[in-house]
Amino acid sequence: MSEISQEDWDIELTPANNMLDLKLKDIWHYRDLLVLLVRRDFVSFYKQTILGPLWFFIQPLFTTLIYTFVFGNLAAIPTDGLPQPLFYLAGITAWNYFSDCLGKTSSVFVSNAGLFGKVYFPRLIVPLSIVASNLIRFAVQMALFVLMMIFYWVKGASFHPNAYLLLFPLLLVLMAMLGLGLGMIISAMTTKYRDLTFLISFGIQLMMYLTTVIYPLSTVKAKYPKYQWLVEYNPMTSIIEAFRYGFLGQGTFTILSLGITTVITTFILLIGIVIFNRVERNFIDTV
């Protein structure tokens, strides 16, 4: 008998021994699938809409107008001396990216159970595709924010972009990591406890009010010093404050607070990866 020749395999499936294994080699091998999933998310969401991608502009613009009327005029909440629409749009732009990543990632296992049960591919590609596809919406909303900055600059409004703009890539990565980490944790929990899906949108809304989207951190410290820790220790607070400080020159921002946020966000992402890798082994039996 002739000896069986050793075959070369593109991918070898073995039991996962390391909970922190990101399967980066497999993800790179399936990079075309990642691109297809990003395209699917974008096209499927806007394919049967009348205005299509214009909703990228409409949603933050109308939200800004409502916030300006309700919180800026009726409630008279200060905005650190910045033009109210500019202040609110800065917070909305950053928050929308984080909340979209969190909301969509938190239902990965339930929403893709049929796909996961039919064919092998690195499961982490799906939440990564969500983070990547949301970058398109974020880029459009950032363009709207920059246009509004130019509009108020022409009008002579007082705001001062500075060198901390260079932190923008780091802030973007932190928002993606935080949304991805929390989303994977929640997604793993929803495989057993389906009723958690009803709390996600409600919880994200509540979390927004504990973040400096509609008010500055300086106001919380001045009026409610006993409760400022609820807002200050929220990782998204330092990200939004740094975002405003870099682009507009106003915000309660320190390198220390951003460093603490980086540590907390990295820890949350690692926990999310561990739980995600553990649940993906047998989630199909419980979904």
Buried (B, 14 or more C-beta within 10 A) or exposed (E): EEEEEEEEEEEEEEEEEEEEEEBEEBBEBBEEBBEEBBEEBBEEBBEEEEEEBEBBBEBBBEBBEEBBEEBBEEEEBBBBEBBBBBBBBBBBBBBBBBBBBBBBBBBBBBBBBEEBEEEEBBBBBBBBBBBBBBBBBBEBBBEBBEEBBEEBEEEEBEBEEEEBEEBBEEBBEBBBBBBBBBBBBBBBBBBEEEEBBEBBEEBBEEBBEBBBBBBBBBBBEEEEEEEBEEBBBBBBBBBBBBBBBBBBBBBBBEEEBBEBBBEBBBEBBBBBBBBBBEBBEEBEEEB
